Amino acid sequence: MKFLKRCWAETDLSAVGYNLCEYKKLLPEDTELMCVVKASCYGHGDDLIVPYLQKNFGVKYFAVSNLIEGIRLRDMGIKGDILILGYTPPEFAPELASYDILQACTELSYAQALSANAKDTVRLHGAVDTGMTRIGVHGTAEEQADELAEISKLPNIVLEGIFTHFSSADGIHDSDEEYTRMQSERFFKVKELLEEKGIHLKHAHIKNSAGGAYGYGEGSTLARLGIILYGLYPDPAKPLPFKPKPVMTLKAVVSQVKWIDEGTAVSYGRTFVSDKRIKLATVTAGYADGYPRALSNKGEVIIRGKKCRICGRVCMDQFMCDVTDLPDVTPGDEVILMNSEINADTIAALTGTIGYEVTCDITSRVPRVAVIRGLIKQSGK
Ligand SMILES: *Cc1c(COP(=O)(O)O)cnc(C)c1O
């Protein structure tokens, strides 16, 4: 079948490459990239991006959120280390081993359960809670090192590394900087205590996108690059050393154009009533595509290079916008819902969330299409 131009997302691979290369320049020479590709590359299409990262940039480390995402990467032919940052039920220890996928280890009892369920060696990175209070061994640095040492002695598993996660490396306040430095110090203290016990690990990693960009966590063997790879800011309130290029362009088309008289109510609940005669276009995307309903009467889209405001509520599959200033607009015209100008961060600011959530929320019914130097490849094809 021909490509259905209804609502689709274009993934700009050259922007991915640009963001990766610019980010790499901010890291110390010996810090390697671990590309965080969870949630299908934050909604951008893992099968489009991950093989590209492996083939064109030789990326050797990837992080996912769960076993299914990890197996998907192996099935795509991804060779390097794949680390699951989230939880895998211990009964899946054999799958972790057979697919050679590394697992984040939250605590000793979990490592014991994995060890008991494993037949072949399961590779672990021990999570160290330094202040995110999400996962990882907790307590004093000494207690954390003791627990990790116990983990490292278990049969059927191998502790290859430790990691921690910054909670506030993108924060703009002095207290954020202080807290981030405290997390870093605590982490390397645990590493040092392990070394005193004769436990030398291949990896100790702490940098996320923000950590790497702002120079925190010196000594981290890996930088877990997520949001900046996709061209968005960890926090748009804090400038980055380079301007990342947004990777996603979300498009739809105009399905109908009409003039409406003054006083005409538009969409559910009649929240918009025209104050004069205006021209309206109906657009073929809605909240079932992940285009936020919170943009009702707030958002803007781009048609023929011009910004057009959304009129009335965004429906499940359609919405209306004001095209009074566009004399030639016609059904079939492309509508840009998101690009480098109106990007996920712009939308997030209007809807009270973060860019991460905006791109992750683009639903699976929206085809992802890779665009690079004029070539196009569709996700899942
Ligand atoms: C998601 C995640 C990252 C990536 O964070 P960004 O802010 O997108 O760079 C890194 N590490 C862990 C543990 C994560 O969960």
The ligand as a MOL file (V3000), in Angstrom:
LIG
                    3D

  0  0  0     0  0            999 V3000
M  V30 BEGIN CTAB
M  V30 COUNTS 15 15 0 0 0
M  V30 BEGIN ATOM
M  V30 1 C 16.4820 7.7300 31.4180 0
M  V30 2 C 17.7520 7.6120 32.1100 0
M  V30 3 C 18.9050 8.2500 31.6240 0
M  V30 4 C 18.8660 9.2700 30.5030 0
M  V30 5 O 18.4440 10.4970 31.0220 0
M  V30 6 P 18.4570 11.8030 30.0980 0
M  V30 7 O 18.0460 12.8830 31.0090 0
M  V30 8 O 17.4590 11.5520 29.0200 0
M  V30 9 O 19.8220 11.9220 29.5860 0
M  V30 10 C 20.1080 7.9870 32.2180 0
M  V30 11 N 20.1860 7.1430 33.2550 0
M  V30 12 C 19.1040 6.5390 33.7830 0
M  V30 13 C 19.2670 5.6340 34.9450 0
M  V30 14 C 17.8450 6.7670 33.2420 0
M  V30 15 O 16.7740 6.1810 33.7790 0
M  V30 END ATOM
M  V30 BEGIN BOND
M  V30 1 1 1 2
M  V30 2 1 2 3
M  V30 3 2 2 14
M  V30 4 1 3 4
M  V30 5 2 3 10
M  V30 6 1 4 5
M  V30 7 1 5 6
M  V30 8 2 6 7
M  V30 9 1 6 8
M  V30 10 1 6 9
M  V30 11 1 10 11
M  V30 12 2 11 12
M  V30 13 1 12 13
M  V30 14 1 12 14
M  V30 15 1 14 15
M  V30 END BOND
M  V30 END CTAB
M  END
